[in-house]
Amino acid sequence: MSTVSACLTCGACCATYRVSFYWGEATGAPAGFVPSELTENFHPHLLCMQGTNQASPRCVALEGTIGKQVGCSIYSNRPSPCREFVAGDEAANPFCDKARAKHGLPPLIPVKEVA
């Protein structure tokens, strides 16, 4: 049995948290992969995704409606914080639950597959 990640319908974290990362991840660096045109300077050694360093954050790469259906326009080139974030449907994550609550969504209950 396969399950679909709640991230495909949620997107709350992308509209709650600042996504900051080392500048070397951006395409302006020799081995970078995150599109530089979607980033902004945050600190001398850090960039952040445009839109996430605002009072009401929303990542510029987030497409869709939070809580209904969303996607990341740069999913295969997303920065390390996005790659490392574990949604609450895989394991309990209080940051996921906090973001979901901010957008009026219930906390996720991790799914345990039964053999």
MMTF fields as JSON, N, C-alpha, C and O atoms, coordinates in Angstrom:
{
  "mmtfVersion": "1.0.0",
  "mmtfProducer": "UNKNOWN",
  "numBonds": 459,
  "numAtoms": 460,
  "numGroups": 115,
  "numChains": 1,
  "numModels": 1,
  "chainsPerModel": [1],
  "groupsPerChain": [115],
  "chainIdList": ["A"],
  "bondAtomList": [4, 2, 8, 6, 12, 10, 16, 14, 20, 18, 24, 22, 28, 26, 32, 30, 36, 34, 40, 38, 44, 42, 48, 46, 52, 50, 56, 54, 60, 58, 64, 62, 68, 66, 72, 70, 76, 74, 80, 78, 84, 82, 88, 86, 92, 90, 96, 94, 100, 98, 104, 102, 108, 106, 112, 110, 116, 114, 120, 118, 124, 122, 128, 126, 132, 130, 136, 134, 140, 138, 144, 142, 148, 146, 152, 150, 156, 154, 160, 158, 164, 162, 168, 166, 172, 170, 176, 174, 180, 178, 184, 182, 188, 186, 192, 190, 196, 194, 200, 198, 204, 202, 208, 206, 212, 210, 216, 214, 220, 218, 224, 222, 228, 226, 232, 230, 236, 234, 240, 238, 244, 242, 248, 246, 252, 250, 256, 254, 260, 258, 264, 262, 268, 266, 272, 270, 276, 274, 280, 278, 284, 282, 288, 286, 292, 290, 296, 294, 300, 298, 304, 302, 308, 306, 312, 310, 316, 314, 320, 318, 324, 322, 328, 326, 332, 330, 336, 334, 340, 338, 344, 342, 348, 346, 352, 350, 356, 354, 360, 358, 364, 362, 368, 366, 372, 370, 376, 374, 380, 378, 384, 382, 388, 386, 392, 390, 396, 394, 400, 398, 404, 402, 408, 406, 412, 410, 416, 414, 420, 418, 424, 422, 428, 426, 432, 430, 436, 434, 440, 438, 444, 442, 448, 446, 452, 450, 456, 454],
  "bondOrderList": [1, 1, 1, 1, 1, 1, 1, 1, 1, 1, 1, 1, 1, 1, 1, 1, 1, 1, 1, 1, 1, 1, 1, 1, 1, 1, 1, 1, 1, 1, 1, 1, 1, 1, 1, 1, 1, 1, 1, 1, 1, 1, 1, 1, 1, 1, 1, 1, 1, 1, 1, 1, 1, 1, 1, 1, 1, 1, 1, 1, 1, 1, 1, 1, 1, 1, 1, 1, 1, 1, 1, 1, 1, 1, 1, 1, 1, 1, 1, 1, 1, 1, 1, 1, 1, 1, 1, 1, 1, 1, 1, 1, 1, 1, 1, 1, 1, 1, 1, 1, 1, 1, 1, 1, 1, 1, 1, 1, 1, 1, 1, 1, 1, 1],
  "groupList": [{"groupName": "MET", "atomNameList": ["N", "CA", "C", "O"], "elementList": ["N", "C", "C", "O"], "formalChargeList": [0, 0, 0, 0], "bondAtomList": [1, 0, 2, 1, 3, 2], "bondOrderList": [1, 1, 2], "singleLetterCode": "M", "chemCompType": "L-PEPTIDE LINKING"}, {"groupName": "SER", "atomNameList": ["N", "CA", "C", "O"], "elementList": ["N", "C", "C", "O"], "formalChargeList": [0, 0, 0, 0], "bondAtomList": [1, 0, 2, 1, 3, 2], "bondOrderList": [1, 1, 2], "singleLetterCode": "S", "chemCompType": "L-PEPTIDE LINKING"}, {"groupName": "THR", "atomNameList": ["N", "CA", "C", "O"], "elementList": ["N", "C", "C", "O"], "formalChargeList": [0, 0, 0, 0], "bondAtomList": [1, 0, 2, 1, 3, 2], "bondOrderList": [1, 1, 2], "singleLetterCode": "T", "chemCompType": "L-PEPTIDE LINKING"}, {"groupName": "VAL", "atomNameList": ["N", "CA", "C", "O"], "elementList": ["N", "C", "C", "O"], "formalChargeList": [0, 0, 0, 0], "bondAtomList": [1, 0, 2, 1, 3, 2], "bondOrderList": [1, 1, 2], "singleLetterCode": "V", "chemCompType": "L-PEPTIDE LINKING"}, {"groupName": "ALA", "atomNameList": ["N", "CA", "C", "O"], "elementList": ["N", "C", "C", "O"], "formalChargeList": [0, 0, 0, 0], "bondAtomList": [1, 0, 2, 1, 3, 2], "bondOrderList": [1, 1, 2], "singleLetterCode": "A", "chemCompType": "L-PEPTIDE LINKING"}, {"groupName": "CYS", "atomNameList": ["N", "CA", "C", "O"], "elementList": ["N", "C", "C", "O"], "formalChargeList": [0, 0, 0, 0], "bondAtomList": [1, 0, 2, 1, 3, 2], "bondOrderList": [1, 1, 2], "singleLetterCode": "C", "chemCompType": "L-PEPTIDE LINKING"}, {"groupName": "LEU", "atomNameList": ["N", "CA", "C", "O"], "elementList": ["N", "C", "C", "O"], "formalChargeList": [0, 0, 0, 0], "bondAtomList": [1, 0, 2, 1, 3, 2], "bondOrderList": [1, 1, 2], "singleLetterCode": "L", "chemCompType": "L-PEPTIDE LINKING"}, {"groupName": "GLY", "atomNameList": ["N", "CA", "C", "O"], "elementList": ["N", "C", "C", "O"], "formalChargeList": [0, 0, 0, 0], "bondAtomList": [1, 0, 2, 1, 3, 2], "bondOrderList": [1, 1, 2], "singleLetterCode": "G", "chemCompType": "PEPTIDE LINKING"}, {"groupName": "TYR", "atomNameList": ["N", "CA", "C", "O"], "elementList": ["N", "C", "C", "O"], "formalChargeList": [0, 0, 0, 0], "bondAtomList": [1, 0, 2, 1, 3, 2], "bondOrderList": [1, 1, 2], "singleLetterCode": "Y", "chemCompType": "L-PEPTIDE LINKING"}, {"groupName": "ARG", "atomNameList": ["N", "CA", "C", "O"], "elementList": ["N", "C", "C", "O"], "formalChargeList": [0, 0, 0, 0], "bondAtomList": [1, 0, 2, 1, 3, 2], "bondOrderList": [1, 1, 2], "singleLetterCode": "R", "chemCompType": "L-PEPTIDE LINKING"}, {"groupName": "PHE", "atomNameList": ["N", "CA", "C", "O"], "elementList": ["N", "C", "C", "O"], "formalChargeList": [0, 0, 0, 0], "bondAtomList": [1, 0, 2, 1, 3, 2], "bondOrderList": [1, 1, 2], "singleLetterCode": "F", "chemCompType": "L-PEPTIDE LINKING"}, {"groupName": "TRP", "atomNameList": ["N", "CA", "C", "O"], "elementList": ["N", "C", "C", "O"], "formalChargeList": [0, 0, 0, 0], "bondAtomList": [1, 0, 2, 1, 3, 2], "bondOrderList": [1, 1, 2], "singleLetterCode": "W", "chemCompType": "L-PEPTIDE LINKING"}, {"groupName": "GLU", "atomNameList": ["N", "CA", "C", "O"], "elementList": ["N", "C", "C", "O"], "formalChargeList": [0, 0, 0, 0], "bondAtomList": [1, 0, 2, 1, 3, 2], "bondOrderList": [1, 1, 2], "singleLetterCode": "E", "chemCompType": "L-PEPTIDE LINKING"}, {"groupName": "PRO", "atomNameList": ["N", "CA", "C", "O"], "elementList": ["N", "C", "C", "O"], "formalChargeList": [0, 0, 0, 0], "bondAtomList": [1, 0, 2, 1, 3, 2], "bondOrderList": [1, 1, 2], "singleLetterCode": "P", "chemCompType": "L-PEPTIDE LINKING"}, {"groupName": "ASN", "atomNameList": ["N", "CA", "C", "O"], "elementList": ["N", "C", "C", "O"], "formalChargeList": [0, 0, 0, 0], "bondAtomList": [1, 0, 2, 1, 3, 2], "bondOrderList": [1, 1, 2], "singleLetterCode": "N", "chemCompType": "L-PEPTIDE LINKING"}, {"groupName": "HIS", "atomNameList": ["N", "CA", "C", "O"], "elementList": ["N", "C", "C", "O"], "formalChargeList": [0, 0, 0, 0], "bondAtomList": [1, 0, 2, 1, 3, 2], "bondOrderList": [1, 1, 2], "singleLetterCode": "H", "chemCompType": "L-PEPTIDE LINKING"}, {"groupName": "GLN", "atomNameList": ["N", "CA", "C", "O"], "elementList": ["N", "C", "C", "O"], "formalChargeList": [0, 0, 0, 0], "bondAtomList": [1, 0, 2, 1, 3, 2], "bondOrderList": [1, 1, 2], "singleLetterCode": "Q", "chemCompType": "L-PEPTIDE LINKING"}, {"groupName": "ILE", "atomNameList": ["N", "CA", "C", "O"], "elementList": ["N", "C", "C", "O"], "formalChargeList": [0, 0, 0, 0], "bondAtomList": [1, 0, 2, 1, 3, 2], "bondOrderList": [1, 1, 2], "singleLetterCode": "I", "chemCompType": "L-PEPTIDE LINKING"}, {"groupName": "LYS", "atomNameList": ["N", "CA", "C", "O"], "elementList": ["N", "C", "C", "O"], "formalChargeList": [0, 0, 0, 0], "bondAtomList": [1, 0, 2, 1, 3, 2], "bondOrderList": [1, 1, 2], "singleLetterCode": "K", "chemCompType": "L-PEPTIDE LINKING"}, {"groupName": "ASP", "atomNameList": ["N", "CA", "C", "O"], "elementList": ["N", "C", "C", "O"], "formalChargeList": [0, 0, 0, 0], "bondAtomList": [1, 0, 2, 1, 3, 2], "bondOrderList": [1, 1, 2], "singleLetterCode": "D", "chemCompType": "L-PEPTIDE LINKING"}],
  "groupTypeList": [0, 1, 2, 3, 1, 4, 5, 6, 2, 5, 7, 4, 5, 5, 4, 2, 8, 9, 3, 1, 10, 8, 11, 7, 12, 4, 2, 7, 4, 13, 4, 7, 10, 3, 13, 1, 12, 6, 2, 12, 14, 10, 15, 13, 15, 6, 6, 5, 0, 16, 7, 2, 14, 16, 4, 1, 13, 9, 5, 3, 4, 6, 12, 7, 2, 17, 7, 18, 16, 3, 7, 5, 1, 17, 8, 1, 14, 9, 13, 1, 13, 5, 9, 12, 10, 3, 4, 7, 19, 12, 4, 4, 14, 13, 10, 5, 19, 18, 4, 9, 4, 18, 15, 7, 6, 13, 13, 6, 17, 13, 3, 18, 12, 3, 4],
  "groupIdList": [1, 2, 3, 4, 5, 6, 7, 8, 9, 10, 11, 12, 13, 14, 15, 16, 17, 18, 19, 20, 21, 22, 23, 24, 25, 26, 27, 28, 29, 30, 31, 32, 33, 34, 35, 36, 37, 38, 39, 40, 41, 42, 43, 44, 45, 46, 47, 48, 49, 50, 51, 52, 53, 54, 55, 56, 57, 58, 59, 60, 61, 62, 63, 64, 65, 66, 67, 68, 69, 70, 71, 72, 73, 74, 75, 76, 77, 78, 79, 80, 81, 82, 83, 84, 85, 86, 87, 88, 89, 90, 91, 92, 93, 94, 95, 96, 97, 98, 99, 100, 101, 102, 103, 104, 105, 106, 107, 108, 109, 110, 111, 112, 113, 114, 115],
  "secStructList": [7, 7, 7, 7, 7, 4, 4, 4, 6, 7, 7, 6, 4, 4, 4, 6, 1, 7, 7, 3, 3, 3, 4, 4, 4, 5, 6, 6, 1, 6, 6, 7, 7, 5, 7, 4, 4, 4, 3, 3, 3, 3, 3, 6, 6, 3, 3, 3, 3, 6, 6, 1, 1, 1, 1, 1, 7, 7, 7, 6, 6, 3, 3, 3, 3, 6, 6, 6, 3, 3, 3, 3, 6, 6, 4, 4, 4, 7, 7, 2, 2, 2, 2, 2, 7, 7, 7, 6, 6, 6, 1, 7, 7, 2, 2, 2, 2, 2, 2, 2, 2, 2, 6, 6, 7, 7, 7, 7, 7, 7, 7, 7, 7, 7, 7],
  "xCoordList": [0.84, 0.0, 0.883, 1.799, 0.62, 1.4, 0.52, -0.698, 1.144, 0.421, 0.979, 2.14, 0.157, 0.564, 0.936, 0.204, 2.06, 2.505, 1.523, 0.999, 1.287, 0.414, 1.002, 0.278, 2.296, 2.934, 2.335, 2.413, 1.745, 1.155, -0.161, -0.647, -0.74, -1.98, -1.856, -2.734, -0.804, -0.686, 0.004, -0.669, 1.326, 2.087, 2.213, 2.76, 1.714, 1.726, 3.137, 3.362, 4.076, 5.444, 6.048, 6.821, 5.702, 6.224, 5.642, 6.139, 4.601, 3.965, 3.986, 3.139, 4.982, 5.113, 6.549, 6.78, 7.504, 8.895, 9.804, 9.584, 10.836, 11.887, 12.729, 13.091, 13.032, 13.864, 15.222, 15.427, 16.15, 17.488, 18.487, 18.326, 19.525, 20.503, 21.798, 21.836, 22.849, 24.181, 24.159, 23.568, 24.791, 24.763, 25.288, 24.911, 26.146, 26.713, 25.701, 26.017, 24.491, 23.443, 22.778, 22.101, 22.96, 22.312, 23.115, 24.324, 22.439, 23.085, 24.177, 24.948, 24.266, 25.363, 26.694, 27.742, 26.668, 27.886, 28.173, 27.254, 29.439, 29.794, 28.98, 28.616, 28.692, 27.943, 26.507, 25.841, 26.032, 24.701, 23.579, 23.761, 22.421, 21.273, 19.971, 19.035, 19.872, 18.674, 18.714, 19.709, 17.67, 17.689, 17.94, 17.122, 19.064, 19.441, 18.382, 18.204, 17.68, 16.677, 15.481, 14.663, 15.372, 14.286, 14.745, 14.007, 15.974, 16.528, 16.784, 16.756, 17.033, 17.463, 18.493, 18.544, 19.313, 20.336, 19.673, 18.723, 20.194, 19.683, 20.778, 20.528, 21.972, 23.129, 24.337, 24.197, 25.51, 26.648, 26.912, 27.432, 26.567, 26.818, 25.538, 25.59, 24.387, 23.117, 22.198, 22.169, 21.468, 20.39, 19.094, 19.11, 17.981, 16.689, 15.822, 16.052, 14.839, 13.905, 13.081, 12.639, 12.877, 12.063, 10.686, 10.09, 10.213, 8.893, 8.884, 7.895, 9.98, 9.96, 10.494, 10.375, 11.075, 11.597, 10.664, 11.116, 9.379, 8.346, 7.528, 7.589, 6.776, 5.898, 4.873, 4.537, 4.38, 3.48, 4.187, 3.972, 5.029, 5.844, 5.04, 4.004, 5.536, 5.06, 6.173, 6.53, 6.702, 7.8, 7.347, 6.259, 8.191, 7.901, 7.739, 7.083, 8.325, 8.24, 6.985, 6.709, 6.227, 5.004, 3.89, 3.571, 3.304, 2.181, 0.953, 1.064, -0.198, -1.434, -2.02, -1.586, -3.025, -3.775, -3.441, -3.599, -2.982, -2.608, -3.81, -4.924, -3.552, -4.586, -5.447, -6.296, -5.242, -6.035, -5.128, -5.163, -4.33, -3.361, -2.246, -2.489, -1.015, 0.146, 1.27, 1.239, 2.244, 3.439, 4.564, 4.336, 5.761, 6.946, 7.435, 7.717, 7.534, 7.945, 9.41, 9.84, 10.184, 11.603, 11.928, 13.041, 10.971, 11.12, 12.459, 13.115, 12.88, 14.14, 15.351, 16.46, 15.161, 16.257, 16.015, 16.562, 15.205, 14.887, 16.106, 16.96, 16.194, 17.346, 17.304, 16.289, 18.42, 18.581, 17.53, 17.081, 17.105, 16.08, 14.791, 14.123, 14.452, 13.242, 13.453, 12.536, 14.648, 14.958, 14.967, 14.609, 15.376, 15.537, 14.267, 14.18, 13.294, 12.067, 11.251, 10.98, 10.865, 10.081, 8.638, 8.337, 7.764, 6.342, 5.805, 6.328, 4.776, 4.185, 3.47, 3.037, 3.331, 2.692, 3.697, 3.306, 4.992, 6.037, 6.465, 6.686, 6.577, 6.953, 6.435, 6.255, 6.199, 5.701, 6.666, 7.875, 6.141, 6.959, 6.19, 5.22, 6.615, 5.895, 5.94, 5.032, 6.978, 7.048, 6.007, 5.411, 5.797, 4.752, 3.395, 2.589, 3.141, 1.858, 1.622, 0.498, 2.679, 2.553, 2.188, 1.326, 2.841, 2.547, 1.12, 0.398, 0.72, -0.638, -1.671, -2.677, -1.432, -2.36, -2.496, -3.593, -1.395, -1.418, -2.357, -2.944, -2.494, -3.339, -4.68, -5.374, -5.035, -6.335, -6.455, -7.561, -5.32, -5.325, -5.034, -4.263, -5.626, -5.361, -3.958, -3.369, -3.422, -2.123, -2.211, -3.281, -1.09, -1.051, -0.783, -0.083, -1.331, -1.064, -0.195, -0.618, 1.025, 1.912, 1.251, 0.616, 1.415, 0.841, 1.845, 3.013, 1.382, 2.231, 1.693, 0.535, 2.56, 2.128, 2.117, 3.02, 1.096, 0.945, 1.258, 0.762, 2.084, 2.472, 1.383, 1.535],
  "yCoordList": [-1.179, 0.0, 1.24, 1.347, 2.171, 3.402, 4.55, 4.532, 5.535, 6.698, 7.929, 7.95, 8.935, 10.19, 11.14, 11.266, 11.804, 12.747, 13.899, 14.402, 14.304, 15.45, 16.722, 17.696, 16.728, 17.915, 18.266, 19.418, 17.298, 17.564, 18.313, 18.856, 18.345, 19.083, 20.182, 21.039, 20.181, 21.106, 22.416, 23.408, 22.429, 23.625, 24.638, 25.722, 24.303, 25.267, 25.687, 26.854, 24.764, 25.123, 26.141, 27.004, 26.047, 26.958, 28.362, 29.312, 28.486, 29.776, 30.135, 30.885, 29.58, 29.874, 30.214, 31.129, 29.485, 29.603, 30.253, 30.143, 30.938, 31.453, 30.268, 29.409, 30.227, 29.171, 29.786, 30.351, 29.674, 30.224, 29.089, 28.022, 29.336, 28.3, 28.934, 30.117, 28.144, 28.578, 29.038, 28.375, 30.154, 30.739, 29.796, 29.929, 28.852, 27.92, 26.96, 26.258, 26.915, 26.074, 26.732, 26.055, 28.04, 28.763, 28.662, 28.431, 28.835, 28.685, 29.712, 29.555, 30.744, 31.704, 31.123, 31.705, 29.988, 29.291, 28.157, 27.646, 27.758, 26.715, 25.42, 24.861, 24.942, 23.678, 23.917, 22.986, 25.148, 25.487, 24.919, 24.636, 24.76, 24.166, 24.926, 24.773, 25.734, 26.525, 27.76, 28.486, 28.018, 29.176, 30.493, 30.912, 31.127, 32.372, 33.458, 34.265, 33.48, 34.528, 34.397, 35.312, 33.283, 33.097, 33.28, 32.979, 33.779, 33.958, 35.434, 36.269, 35.732, 37.072, 36.93, 35.91, 37.953, 37.925, 38.007, 38.763, 37.213, 37.222, 37.593, 38.297, 37.13, 37.273, 37.177, 36.649, 37.654, 37.579, 36.18, 36.077, 35.135, 33.783, 32.996, 31.827, 33.644, 32.945, 33.673, 34.902, 32.895, 33.389, 32.873, 32.013, 33.389, 32.803, 32.836, 33.624, 31.979, 31.968, 33.251, 33.657, 33.881, 35.087, 34.8, 33.748, 35.756, 35.641, 35.031, 35.158, 34.359, 33.683, 34.548, 34.162, 35.697, 36.576, 37.78, 38.916, 37.512, 38.537, 38.295, 37.221, 39.298, 39.133, 38.029, 37.273, 37.939, 36.857, 36.075, 36.336, 35.117, 34.427, 33.554, 32.993, 33.455, 32.49, 32.365, 33.339, 31.186, 30.947, 31.217, 30.811, 31.9, 32.221, 30.963, 31.008, 29.853, 28.606, 27.791, 26.802, 28.194, 27.466, 27.804, 28.973, 26.778, 26.946, 26.273, 25.219, 26.863, 26.245, 26.898, 27.963, 26.221, 26.715, 25.87, 24.649, 26.525, 25.837, 25.064, 25.582, 23.813, 22.964, 22.264, 21.445, 22.575, 21.948, 21.154, 19.924, 21.848, 21.179, 22.164, 23.277, 21.744, 22.598, 21.815, 20.588, 22.551, 21.951, 22.963, 24.158, 22.476, 23.321, 23.408, 22.388, 24.625, 24.81, 24.468, 24.337, 24.323, 23.963, 22.72, 22.585, 21.821, 20.672, 19.948, 19.67, 19.638, 18.904, 19.781, 19.266, 21.096, 22.018, 22.803, 23.892, 22.258, 22.95, 22.961, 22.079, 23.955, 24.054, 23.008, 22.345, 22.881, 21.856, 21.909, 20.844, 23.087, 23.055, 22.365, 21.698, 22.527, 21.892, 20.389, 19.602, 19.996, 18.568, 17.856, 16.682, 18.568, 17.959, 17.997, 17.292, 18.797, 18.924, 17.642, 17.173, 17.084, 15.851, 16.214, 16.764, 15.902, 16.186, 15.325, 14.243, 15.798, 15.091, 13.81, 13.087, 13.501, 12.233, 11.082, 9.915, 11.409, 10.383, 10.103, 8.952, 11.147, 11.058, 12.329, 13.348, 12.282, 13.469, 14.633, 14.478, 15.779, 16.968, 18.174, 18.608, 18.724, 19.857, 21.107, 21.936, 21.259, 22.416, 22.296, 23.292, 21.093, 20.833, 21.149, 21.859, 20.631, 20.857, 22.341, 22.824, 23.073, 24.513, 25.265, 26.144, 24.923, 25.578, 25.264, 26.148, 24.019, 23.627, 24.381, 24.85, 24.501, 25.21, 26.678, 27.235, 27.294, 28.694, 28.883, 29.951, 27.861, 27.932, 27.212, 26.922, 26.927, 26.334, 24.863, 24.352, 24.175, 22.749, 21.924, 22.364, 20.744, 19.895, 19.29, 19.183, 18.893, 18.217, 16.891, 16.29, 16.456, 15.162, 14.051, 14.239, 12.917, 11.708, 10.82, 10.407, 10.519, 9.673, 8.357, 7.705, 7.983, 6.738, 5.62, 5.746, 4.527, 3.342, 2.291, 1.884, 1.854, 0.821, -0.536, -0.872, -1.295, -2.63, -3.641, -3.54, -4.607, -5.626, -6.646, -7.575],
  "zCoordList": [0.0, 0.0, 0.0, 0.816, -0.901, -0.921, -0.446, -0.626, 0.153, 0.623, -0.08, -0.487, -0.217, -0.824, 0.297, 1.279, 0.155, 1.174, 1.301, 0.307, 2.526, 2.782, 2.186, 1.975, 1.912, 1.33, -0.033, -0.461, -0.712, -2.018, -1.916, -2.908, -0.726, -0.538, 0.506, 0.593, 1.29, 2.407, 2.021, 1.742, 2.004, 1.669, 2.791, 2.586, 3.982, 5.081, 5.49, 5.807, 5.487, 5.888, 4.927, 5.343, 3.645, 2.619, 2.763, 2.158, 3.557, 3.794, 5.273, 5.757, 5.99, 7.413, 7.803, 8.594, 7.252, 7.686, 6.644, 5.438, 7.155, 6.264, 5.806, 6.61, 4.54, 3.978, 3.668, 2.594, 4.617, 4.42, 4.279, 4.871, 3.482, 3.16, 2.686, 2.348, 2.666, 2.257, 0.796, -0.057, 0.514, -0.826, -1.908, -3.073, -1.543, -2.514, -3.117, -4.077, -2.572, -3.151, -4.357, -5.132, -4.526, -5.619, -6.91, -6.887, -8.019, -9.333, -9.588, -10.534, -8.787, -8.903, -8.474, -8.753, -7.802, -7.366, -8.345, -8.985, -8.469, -9.447, -9.358, -10.393, -8.181, -8.051, -7.584, -7.13, -7.692, -7.201, -8.057, -9.241, -7.436, -8.125, -7.88, -8.665, -6.831, -6.557, -7.466, -7.453, -8.251, -9.155, -8.399, -7.58, -8.682, -7.996, -8.121, -7.208, -9.249, -9.466, -8.521, -8.436, -7.818, -6.852, -5.409, -4.471, -5.239, -3.899, -3.624, -4.529, -2.353, -1.952, -0.854, -0.167, -0.688, 0.358, 1.721, 1.927, 2.646, 4.014, 4.996, 5.974, 4.744, 5.622, 4.7, 3.596, 5.085, 4.164, 3.566, 2.455, 4.278, 3.773, 3.502, 3.117, 3.705, 3.534, 2.561, 2.499, 1.822, 0.98, 1.575, 2.456, 1.1, 1.449, 0.202, -0.715, 0.187, -0.927, -0.862, 0.213, -2.002, -2.055, -1.468, -1.701, -0.711, -0.113, 1.271, 1.993, 1.664, 2.965, 4.1, 5.263, 3.802, 4.84, 5.021, 5.159, 5.018, 5.139, 6.411, 7.009, 6.803, 7.97, 7.725, 8.637, 6.496, 6.093, 4.992, 3.809, 5.377, 4.374, 3.418, 3.778, 2.215, 1.225, 0.19, -0.473, 0.061, -0.866, -2.299, -2.707, -3.048, -4.438, -5.297, -6.338, -4.875, -5.643, -5.331, -6.009, -4.316, -3.951, -4.92, -5.135, -5.501, -6.421, -5.833, -5.207, -6.022, -5.576, -4.348, -3.91, -3.802, -2.657, -1.434, -1.451, -0.38, 0.857, 1.393, 1.474, 1.756, 2.312, 1.278, 1.631, 0.008, -1.056, -1.993, -2.002, -2.768, -3.645, -3.935, -4.403, -3.652, -3.857, -4.519, -4.606, -4.975, -5.546, -5.484, -5.293, -5.646, -5.663, -7.102, -7.731, -7.62, -9.011, -9.239, -10.385, -8.167, -8.3, -7.477, -6.969, -7.345, -6.451, -6.614, -5.61, -7.814, -7.996, -7.703, -7.559, -7.612, -7.314, -6.03, -5.853, -5.143, -3.896, -2.97, -3.065, -2.072, -1.161, -0.043, 0.174, 0.649, 1.685, 2.796, 3.222, 3.3, 4.356, 3.896, 4.686, 2.635, 2.1, 1.937, 2.168, 1.542, 1.383, 2.734, 2.824, 3.777, 5.101, 5.95, 6.955, 5.568, 6.347, 6.227, 5.122, 7.356, 7.375, 7.69, 8.75, 6.766, 6.979, 8.108, 8.376, 8.762, 9.888, 9.541, 10.438, 8.248, 7.902, 7.925, 7.899, 7.974, 8.024, 9.464, 9.842, 10.25, 11.659, 12.33, 11.663, 13.61, 14.311, 14.093, 14.262, 13.724, 13.5, 14.032, 13.411, 15.185, 15.76, 14.878, 14.948, 14.048, 13.147, 12.035, 11.625, 11.561, 10.567, 11.184, 10.581, 12.371, 13.044, 13.321, 13.182, 13.713, 13.989, 12.707, 12.727, 11.597, 10.315, 9.882, 9.42, 10.03, 9.648, 10.492, 9.96, 11.797, 12.681, 12.264, 12.298, 11.876, 11.437, 10.249, 10.082, 9.439, 8.245, 8.423, 7.448, 9.692, 9.99, 9.646, 9.468, 9.549, 9.219, 10.466, 11.318, 10.599, 11.766, 11.716, 10.64, 12.87, 12.865, 12.113, 12.009, 11.6, 10.908, 11.89, 12.885, 11.614, 12.409, 11.536, 10.457, 11.994, 11.169, 10.8, 11.629, 9.54, 9.022, 9.212, 8.842, 9.789, 9.946, 9.001, 9.092, 8.082, 7.139, 7.824, 8.59, 7.539, 8.109, 7.015, 5.893, 7.362, 6.371, 6.188, 5.395]
}
